[in-house]
Amino acid sequence: YRNVTFGGKDGGAPYVKELAKICSHAILLGPIVIGRKSIIAPGSVVIHDVPDEKIVSGIPAKVIGEVSEKNYNF
């Protein structure tokens, strides 16, 4: 999606696994891993790893739900 920021911190950068969705205006900082088929909500600031098939949102981002077939295909 548009206007996503990837930022390095402590010599590392974000790593995004396959099928992850990162919505507009999200910010990913540091040596973190974005899990397979996870969803990052719009405007979230992610500073910790995101597990596979989880939905995260907020500043800082926290897990708010599980990815299902219905919500993954929005």
C-alpha positions as CSV (number, residue, x, y, z in Angstrom):
1,Y,0.0,0.0,0.0
2,R,1.0,3.7,-0.2
3,N,3.2,5.8,2.1
4,V,4.7,3.0,4.1
5,T,8.0,3.8,5.9
6,F,10.7,1.3,6.6
7,G,13.3,2.6,9.0
8,G,16.6,1.2,10.2
9,K,17.6,1.2,13.9
10,D,20.5,-0.3,15.7
11,G,22.1,-1.5,12.5
12,G,19.0,-3.5,11.4
13,A,16.0,-3.1,9.1
14,P,12.6,-4.7,8.9
15,Y,12.1,-8.1,7.3
16,V,8.7,-8.8,5.7
17,K,7.7,-12.4,5.1
18,E,5.5,-13.5,2.2
19,L,1.8,-12.5,1.9
20,A,2.0,-9.9,4.7
21,K,-0.2,-6.8,4.1
22,I,1.2,-3.5,5.3
23,C,-1.5,-0.8,5.0
24,S,-1.0,2.9,4.2
25,H,1.0,5.2,6.5
26,A,2.3,2.3,8.6
27,I,5.9,2.8,10.0
28,L,8.2,-0.2,10.6
29,L,11.3,0.5,12.6
30,G,14.4,-1.5,13.4
31,P,15.4,-5.2,13.0
32,I,11.9,-6.6,13.3
33,V,10.2,-9.5,11.5
34,I,6.7,-9.1,10.0
35,G,5.1,-12.6,10.0
36,R,3.7,-14.5,7.1
37,K,0.2,-13.5,6.1
38,S,0.0,-10.8,8.9
39,I,-1.8,-7.5,8.5
40,I,-0.4,-4.1,9.7
41,A,-3.3,-1.7,10.2
42,P,-3.1,1.8,8.6
43,G,-1.0,4.3,10.6
44,S,0.5,1.8,12.9
45,V,4.0,2.1,14.3
46,V,5.6,-1.3,14.5
47,I,8.7,-1.7,16.8
48,H,8.4,-5.4,17.7
49,D,8.1,-8.6,15.8
50,V,4.7,-9.5,14.4
51,P,3.7,-13.2,14.6
52,D,2.4,-15.1,11.5
53,E,-1.3,-14.6,10.8
54,K,-1.9,-11.8,13.3
55,I,-3.4,-8.3,12.9
56,V,-1.6,-5.5,14.7
57,S,-2.6,-1.9,15.2
58,G,-1.7,1.2,17.2
59,I,1.2,3.3,18.4
60,P,3.1,1.2,19.2
61,A,1.4,-1.7,17.4
62,K,-0.1,-4.5,19.4
63,V,-1.8,-7.7,18.3
64,I,-5.6,-7.1,18.1
65,G,-6.7,-10.2,16.3
66,E,-6.2,-13.3,14.1
67,V,-6.1,-13.3,10.4
68,S,-9.0,-15.3,8.8
69,E,-9.9,-15.9,5.2
70,K,-12.6,-13.2,5.5
71,N,-10.5,-10.4,6.9
72,Y,-7.4,-11.1,4.9
73,N,-9.2,-10.5,1.6
74,F,-10.4,-7.0,2.3
